[in-house]
Amino acid sequence: MKDYELSILFHPDLEMNLDPALEKVKKLIEGNGGKIIKEEADGKKRLSYKINGQEFAVYRYYDVQLPADAPQKLSSVLGITDEVLRALIVRVDARKAKYEARRKEHAAEEPAENKEEA
């Protein structure tokens, strides 16, 4: 299984009752043999351009592990789901993820070192 980032823009009218749509996405991921590692809610935001006549969308991000054939299936199903305005699945580059983790770790250590010098 490989790591992927899944970004979904939900219809803004679902903001108050997003749970059924989120459950549908969860079942879709798990039904295709995937596993949700992390889920982030970014709230309702204005879009850069209208999508299906909508100026706002509710943003959700997932870090998932999927088998090789699952991203295409997910993309197809999410593309025709009424609750979803847009969905994007991107494979995570393992080397880049390790680099970013080391960079964040190093950045967190620097302020502590600077305080000791003062």
N, C-alpha and C positions, 0 to 999 in steps of 0.2 A: 504494500500500500504506500502511496505517495502523499505528501503534504500539499494542500491547496488552500488558497484564500478564496472565499466566496462572499461577494458583496451583492446585497439585494436592496433594491429600492421598492418599497411597498407603497401602495396607493395611499394618499394622505387621509382619506376618509376612514381608514382603518386604525388611525392613531389611538383612539379610545378603546378599541377592542381588537388588539393585534394578536391576542393569544391563539385563536383558531388558525390564523395564517402561519404563525410561527410553528405551531404543532404540525401543520401540513408539511412545512419545509423539513422539520426534524424527521418525520416519518419517511419523507422522500429520500433523505440522506441515508438513514439507517436501513431503509428498504433496498437500497442499492449497495449494501455492504460497507457503508461508510461509518465514520465515527467523528462526532463533534469534539474537538479539543478545547476550543474557546469560542465564546460568543460575546459580541460587543454591540451595545445599542448606542447609536449616535444621534437619535432623536429626529425630529422633523426639521428639514432644511429646505431653503429655496433652491430650485434647480437653475442651472446656467441657461437652459433653454427648455421650452415646454416639451413634455413627453405625453402623448395621448391627451393633449389639452390640459395637462396638470402643471402647475407652477411649483408645487411642493412635493416632497416625498419623505417617507420615513425610512431612514438608513439603518441597515443591520449588517454586521460583518461577522463572518465565521472563519475559524481556522479548522479545517477538516482533514481527515485522512480518508482517501478513497482508492478503490481498486482502479485499474487502468481504464476500464470501459465506462465507469460511472460518470466522469465529467461530461461526456457527450450526452448521456441520458438525462442528467440533471439539467443541463442547458436547454435541451429540447422541451422538457416538461415545464420548467420555469418560464420559458418563452411564451407558452400558451396559457399560463395560469393567470386568472383574472386579477388576483390580488397584487401581482408583481408587475411593476412598470418596467424595470430593467434588472438583469442579473449578469454578473460577470464572475467567471471561475478562472483563477490564475494559479499555475503551479509555482510553488515556493522553491526558490533555488537554495539548496541546503548550505552551500558555501556562503552565500550572501547573508543568510539567517545567522550563521555562526559569527560572521564578521560584525553584523549589527549588534549581536548580544555582547561580544567582546568590547565594542565601541561604547555601548551604554554602561557596561561595567567599569570601564576605564574612566568615563566621564563622571560617574558617581564617586570614584575614588579621588579625583582631582580636587574637589572643594575641601575635602578633609585634609589633604596634604597642604593646601594653601593656608588653612587655619592654623596648622601646626607651625608653619614658618613665621607667621605674624607675631 
